């Protein structure tokens, strides 16, 4: 706005008392700051989800290659075989 008002004056517009240019620039900057903060928060949340999914993927692959995972595609169930007991998890 400090750059816009002088150019307006040079073009013959003059500086109007209570110019809205500076006011709207300040509001716009505050809105951009709020959006940046929200974007960073969402980015961190999604990065955590990606990291958690990577850990889950590694766990499932480790169980699959060690023989601890039994896929029953007919019933859409995954059975985890452990030494103590078997657990069934329904797939969504």
Secondary structure, DSSP 8 states (H G I E B T S, - for coil): -HHHHHHHHHTT----TT-HHHHHHHHHHHHHHHHHHHHHHHHHHHHHHHHHHHHHHHHHHHHHHTT-EEEETTTTEEEEE-SS-EEEEE--
